[in-house]
Amino acid sequence: MESIKELYRIGYGPSSSHTMGPRKAAEQFLLRHSKAERFEVTLFGSLAATGKGHLTGVAIEKVFEGKNLNLIWKPEEFLKKHPNALRFKAFSITDELLEEWTAYSIGGGAIVDDASVLVAKKIYELTTMDEILKWCRINKKQLWEYVVLMEGEGIWDYLDEVWTAMKNAIKRGMNKEGELPGGLELERKSHSYYLKAKTLSGPMRKRSMLYSFALAVSEENSSGGIIVTAPTCGACGVLPAVLYYHKKFYKFGKKDVLKALATAGLIGNLVKTNASISGAEVGCQGEVGTACAMASGAATQLHGGTVFQIEYSAEMGLEHHLGLTCDPVLGLVQIPCIERNVFAAARALNHNTYALLSDGRHRISFDQVTETMMKTGLDLPYTYKETSLGGLASLKVFNYK
């Protein structure tokens, strides 16, 4: 299992698999052929189907700026390895093919090729939650302590950067108004929700603030702002909202938040390793479901839960999103994506309370639900996996302006 640095990536939205990943692949290819005369990039399957709404073409064109580039879109052609595929070709001045390379954007900004070689090296010895829980019990340690043991003390500096980027996204998003780009004419809601929340009191005030925090990050993402994949761009609003909520209302310090980020990263890493966090591969259950599991576990740790209660909370976050389709309207990370982030954040608080009321014992383990999520995702028709061909994406969306 690789470093959680590969899970938490700071970058521009709106999609880790459609913008961050392709951009990274393009940079790698251009580095190998900086003197090539011309380039050809073909986008396949889901990457091509919703690439325009996700700014895939824009991301690639920025990398090849000033170069002779031919961008080809093939949304109906799916390659076997992964639905998010792109093929690069570089040609010499005599039009000789220098290299042909097929890359796959597997979610969270990660790239693999046909040799299945990940850039990041594996650093975690244990790769299932059951194994890690056993280690924690024997060694009387917490989940975040296992992360530090595997990652090294330097992980704290990186998590500090992640937390700073998350807070900045919330603050920027909460102070912006107007229309989101893309054609849906969707208005930003975070600022108005925050203003209304300040007039409320008690539980309504706290819950409304949580909504505002999640909206802020998701709206920043959908407009191409800087966010943190947690585990993806499309699900980036859940964890920051839950952590910021606890900082604001429970006064948790930075050290506690960073520990919670470490635990959440471990949870997301387990899903990424043993299943998938790619909406194009398993639907939104792999994105928002995983984000909810991460936030649920983080919240339970912050409230003093045992490692078994944390596991239970994370399991619920994933279990109760099973079967969630990825059906973005117009291929934009807006409808239903933004609201899904908001309600997944609210669900995380429910899972936290429910798990803390228990002793942590339950019938379906986190590892089992992770395996089930992958099987469920593979069973979903491709029209419900980020292609904008089925589900809500097939409906006509009305504009009430």
PyMOL commands that set and color helices and strands:
alter all, ss='L'
color gray80, all
select helices_A, chain A and resi 4-6+16-32+45-49+56-63+129-139+143-151+155-174+190-198+202-222+238-250+254-274+279-282+284-286+288-302+307-319+329-331+337-357+366-379+382-384+391-394
alter helices_A, ss='H'
color red, helices_A
select strands_A, chain A and resi 10-12+38-44+68-74+84-91+97-107+110-113+226-228
alter strands_A, ss='S'
color yellow, strands_A
deselect
rebuild
show_as cartoon
